[in-house]
Amino acid sequence: EAMLSESAADTVRACASLIYDCCPDLQDPELHKALGVTDPYDTVWTLMQPYEVDQLGGKLYRWLGLVGPAEQKETTVKN
């Protein structure tokens, strides 16, 4: 099993937090109870695989304008 670097692991944890914070349905105490989670943020990890968290979190960061698309950054650097 491959280990994530510390910075990659931090990024995926940040993505999980963003997903939780952006989705009111994940914040339902009844869902937490049904899943048996004590930390509400663990709801994301219970329902999704790490690669899904990474993919969805990345899309949310771009959608919210917190990061720009990679292509845009490359173009900016070249010009």
Residue frames relative to the residue before (quaternion, step in Angstrom):
aa qw qx qy qz dx dy dz
E 1.0000 0.0000 0.0000 0.0000 0.00 0.00 0.00
A 0.3889 -0.7412 0.5032 0.2146 3.56 -0.73 1.09
M 0.3139 -0.7340 0.5740 0.1826 3.54 -1.05 0.81
L 0.4034 -0.6870 0.5453 0.2609 3.56 -1.02 0.77
S 0.5110 -0.5897 0.5035 0.3711 3.54 -1.14 0.54
E 0.6615 -0.5170 0.3475 0.4176 3.57 -1.18 0.43
S 0.6726 0.4851 -0.3156 0.4612 3.61 0.91 -0.82
A 0.6337 0.5094 -0.3369 0.4748 3.62 1.04 -0.70
A 0.6417 0.5145 -0.3233 0.4679 3.59 0.98 -0.81
D 0.6318 0.5214 -0.3273 0.4710 3.60 1.02 -0.79
T 0.6403 0.5304 -0.3182 0.4555 3.57 1.00 -0.84
V 0.6760 0.4807 -0.2980 0.4724 3.59 0.90 -0.91
R 0.6239 0.5177 -0.3420 0.4752 3.62 1.04 -0.71
A 0.6424 0.5096 -0.3234 0.4723 3.60 1.00 -0.79
C 0.6231 0.5330 -0.3327 0.4658 3.59 1.04 -0.75
A 0.6488 0.5148 -0.3196 0.4604 3.59 0.94 -0.86
S 0.6506 0.5070 -0.3165 0.4684 3.59 0.96 -0.81
L 0.6493 0.5134 -0.3184 0.4621 3.58 0.97 -0.84
I 0.6304 0.5282 -0.3332 0.4611 3.58 0.96 -0.87
Y 0.6646 0.5012 -0.3026 0.4642 3.58 0.86 -0.96
D 0.6975 0.4922 -0.2791 0.4397 3.58 0.82 -1.00
C 0.7108 0.4625 -0.2525 0.4659 3.60 1.11 -0.66
C 0.7389 0.3955 -0.2156 0.5012 3.59 1.22 -0.30
P 0.3225 -0.7845 0.4988 0.1780 3.59 -0.18 1.25
D 0.6048 0.5711 -0.3657 0.4176 3.62 1.05 -0.65
L 0.6550 0.5088 -0.3175 0.4596 3.59 1.08 -0.66
Q 0.6586 0.5346 -0.2881 0.4444 3.58 1.25 -0.43
D 0.4427 0.7127 -0.4330 0.3296 3.59 1.32 0.10
P 0.4385 -0.7174 0.4756 0.2587 3.63 -0.60 1.11
E 0.6140 0.5451 -0.3529 0.4487 3.60 1.08 -0.62
L 0.6226 0.5189 -0.3354 0.4803 3.59 1.08 -0.68
H 0.6265 0.5362 -0.3324 0.4577 3.59 0.96 -0.87
K 0.6612 0.5127 -0.2915 0.4636 3.53 0.97 -0.96
A 0.6692 0.5078 -0.2938 0.4560 3.59 0.92 -0.95
L 0.7091 0.4355 -0.2534 0.4932 3.59 1.06 -0.75
G 0.4120 -0.7331 0.4500 0.3005 3.57 1.25 -0.30
V 0.4387 0.6834 -0.4778 0.3349 3.59 1.08 0.62
T 0.3156 -0.7406 0.5604 0.1946 3.57 -1.06 0.74
D 0.7005 0.3300 -0.2271 0.5906 3.58 1.14 -0.66
P 0.4538 -0.7240 0.4383 0.2788 3.62 -0.46 1.14
Y 0.6280 0.5526 -0.3435 0.4270 3.61 1.05 -0.68
D 0.5693 0.5926 -0.3792 0.4254 3.59 1.22 -0.38
T 0.4496 0.6844 -0.4475 0.3595 3.58 1.27 -0.22
V 0.6433 0.5284 -0.3226 0.4503 3.58 0.93 -0.90
W 0.6983 0.4731 -0.2770 0.4602 3.59 0.87 -0.97
T 0.6241 0.5375 -0.3397 0.4540 3.59 1.14 -0.56
L 0.7593 0.4033 -0.1927 0.4729 3.57 1.04 -0.79
M 0.7940 0.2690 -0.1172 0.5324 3.60 1.15 -0.52
Q 0.4672 -0.6278 0.5482 0.2950 3.53 -1.31 0.48
P 0.6559 -0.5321 0.3449 0.4094 3.64 -1.10 0.53
Y 0.6619 0.4979 -0.3343 0.4497 3.63 0.90 -0.79
E 0.6215 0.5269 -0.3401 0.4696 3.61 1.12 -0.64
V 0.6197 0.5338 -0.3302 0.4712 3.57 1.04 -0.83
D 0.6589 0.5168 -0.2976 0.4586 3.57 0.94 -0.94
Q 0.6928 0.4844 -0.2797 0.4552 3.58 0.84 -0.98
L 0.7022 0.4539 -0.2699 0.4775 3.59 0.80 -1.00
G 0.6380 0.5314 -0.3252 0.4525 3.58 0.97 -0.84
G 0.6463 0.5209 -0.3142 0.4608 3.57 0.97 -0.86
K 0.6545 0.5039 -0.3089 0.4715 3.56 1.00 -0.84
L 0.6435 0.5149 -0.3226 0.4656 3.60 1.00 -0.77
Y 0.6312 0.5300 -0.3346 0.4568 3.60 0.95 -0.85
R 0.6756 0.4715 -0.2934 0.4849 3.61 0.96 -0.87
W 0.6526 0.5306 -0.3142 0.4403 3.59 0.91 -0.92
L 0.7061 0.4438 -0.2508 0.4915 3.58 1.02 -0.82
G 0.4805 -0.6903 0.4201 0.3409 3.58 1.28 -0.12
L 0.4125 0.7204 -0.4663 0.3056 3.59 1.22 0.37
V 0.7510 0.0615 -0.0789 0.6527 3.57 1.30 -0.38
G 0.4079 -0.7022 0.5251 0.2544 3.56 -1.15 0.58
P 0.6406 -0.5057 0.3892 0.4271 3.56 -1.25 0.22
A 0.6028 -0.5916 0.4005 0.3553 3.58 -1.08 0.75
E 0.6285 0.5479 -0.3433 0.4323 3.60 0.98 -0.80
Q 0.6450 0.5291 -0.3159 0.4520 3.57 1.00 -0.83
K 0.6456 0.5160 -0.3198 0.4633 3.59 0.99 -0.79
E 0.6465 0.5185 -0.3238 0.4564 3.58 0.96 -0.86
T 0.6503 0.5177 -0.3119 0.4602 3.57 0.95 -0.88
T 0.6486 0.5286 -0.3097 0.4516 3.56 0.96 -0.89
V 0.6627 0.5079 -0.2992 0.4619 3.56 0.96 -0.89
K 0.6687 0.5141 -0.2986 0.4465 3.59 0.97 -0.88
N 0.7126 0.4507 -0.2639 0.4683 3.60 0.98 -0.77
